[in-house]
Each structure stands twice: as C-alpha cells, then as structure tokens.
Amino acid sequence: MTRYYFHVRNHGVLEEDLEGAEFSSVEAAHDEALKAAREIVAEKVLADDVINGHCFEITTEDGEVVRRVPFRSALRLE
C-alpha cells in the first residue's frame, strides 16, 4: 500500500493534507479523490459557494504530483 496525500489547490493557494491515506494504487486514490470532490461540491452548491478553480493534487510521500482532480470534473453536465 502506498500513502497518497490529497492537497487542495485553489487559484494558486495550496492547502496541504498532512495525514494522507493508503491506497493500493494511484487509480484507487483517484477514485477516492473524485468521490471526495463530489461531496465537497455538493456542500458548496447547497451553501451557494463558488467552486471554480478548486483541484485535488494527489501526491506521493515524496511530494510527486501523480494526479490532479479538478472539482468541476465531479459534475456530470450535458
């Protein structure tokens, strides 16, 4: 298992995840980040907050960014 960190970037400001979580693969970490983004977006929609620009930066323990998950990717719009 590898520890991944889900830092949140919002217009250049980075909010660090200091705990991280262990996942079997980067794909599993990505799926969890997408699920978390959906939950955060839902809360922001209910609060009438702006979500434009928020993004998870998934990193390894050594700080390498392995995926980026924009919060807007959690929305399914036609």
C-alpha positions as CSV (number, residue, x, y, z in Angstrom):
1,M,0.0,0.0,0.0
2,T,1.2,3.5,-0.8
3,R,0.3,6.6,1.1
4,Y,-1.2,9.4,-1.0
5,Y,-2.0,12.9,0.0
6,F,-4.9,14.9,-1.3
7,H,-3.8,18.6,-1.3
8,V,-6.4,21.1,-2.3
9,R,-5.3,23.9,-4.7
10,N,-7.5,26.9,-5.2
11,H,-6.3,29.6,-7.5
12,G,-2.6,29.1,-6.6
13,V,-3.1,28.6,-2.9
14,L,-2.2,25.1,-1.6
15,E,-4.0,23.6,1.4
16,E,-1.9,20.6,2.4
17,D,-3.2,17.2,3.5
18,L,-0.9,16.3,6.4
19,E,-2.3,12.9,7.1
20,G,-2.8,11.2,3.7
21,A,-4.3,7.8,3.3
22,E,-3.1,4.4,2.0
23,F,-4.4,3.0,-1.3
24,S,-3.5,0.0,-3.3
25,S,-2.9,2.1,-6.5
26,V,-3.0,5.6,-7.9
27,E,-6.2,4.7,-9.6
28,A,-7.8,3.8,-6.2
29,A,-6.6,7.2,-4.8
30,H,-8.0,9.0,-7.9
31,D,-11.4,7.3,-7.4
32,E,-11.4,8.4,-3.7
33,A,-10.5,11.9,-4.6
34,L,-13.3,12.1,-7.2
35,K,-15.7,10.8,-4.5
36,A,-14.5,13.4,-2.0
37,A,-14.7,16.2,-4.7
38,R,-18.4,15.2,-5.3
39,E,-19.1,15.5,-1.6
40,I,-17.4,18.9,-1.3
41,V,-19.1,20.2,-4.5
42,A,-22.5,19.1,-3.1
43,E,-21.8,21.0,0.1
44,K,-20.7,24.1,-1.8
45,V,-23.7,24.0,-4.0
46,L,-26.0,23.9,-1.0
47,A,-24.1,26.8,0.6
48,D,-24.2,28.8,-2.6
49,D,-20.4,28.9,-2.6
50,V,-18.2,29.2,-5.7
51,I,-16.3,26.0,-6.7
52,N,-14.4,27.3,-9.7
53,G,-10.7,26.6,-9.5
54,H,-10.6,24.0,-6.7
55,C,-8.5,21.0,-7.5
56,F,-7.1,18.0,-5.6
57,E,-3.4,17.4,-6.2
58,I,-2.7,13.8,-5.3
59,T,0.9,13.4,-4.3
60,T,3.1,10.5,-3.1
61,E,5.0,10.7,0.2
62,D,8.0,12.2,-1.6
63,G,5.8,15.1,-2.9
64,E,5.5,13.9,-6.5
65,V,2.1,15.0,-8.0
66,V,0.7,11.9,-9.6
67,R,-2.8,13.1,-10.5
68,R,-4.9,16.3,-10.5
69,V,-8.6,16.1,-9.9
70,P,-10.4,19.4,-10.6
71,F,-13.6,19.6,-8.5
72,R,-15.5,20.5,-11.6
73,S,-14.7,17.0,-13.0
74,A,-17.0,15.7,-10.3
75,L,-20.0,17.2,-12.1
76,R,-21.8,15.4,-14.9
77,L,-23.3,18.1,-17.1
78,E,-24.8,17.6,-20.6
